[in-house]
């Protein structure tokens, strides 16, 4: 995740957006490990969306202007994230298969294919 955040940080974009779904493989320390990404995310992103219980602590520690929203599921998050996307955004989507982040990716791809912004 940190390597992907560094790539995003270096991207030429109007806004750098992180969409982080819970990574279920992290075990019982998952919430703390997600929250530990805070400094790296703050350095790389302008806007952050989080999905899943294990990412809630991360969402809560972000500066208010960076907080795009937090949802329980990717299905709930996908339309909101797609609606927030604008031309010139660089968007990083990361999460485990258990979080089904492909719903977010599908929403962003559909937006692009219909002449939207992502």
C-alpha angles and dihedrals in degrees: 000000000000092000090051090049090053091052089050091049090057095046118115101235143135089238133004112219129191121199106189121187121190114276102222094192092074096082128207094342092056098114093051093045091051091048088050088066089066098100092047092048093047089053093049108034142061095192132022132196120188132199129193137027095276092060097052094090089052091051091051095053096052120100110265096248091056096052109102095170145290126237136180094229139026090234089062093044101045100077092043093050092047090050090053095051117107135185111280096029121136107209126195115195117190134164142114124280087253089065091051095220088170085087089066093045091049091051092051093046091048090051091053093046092053093051096267126136111267 
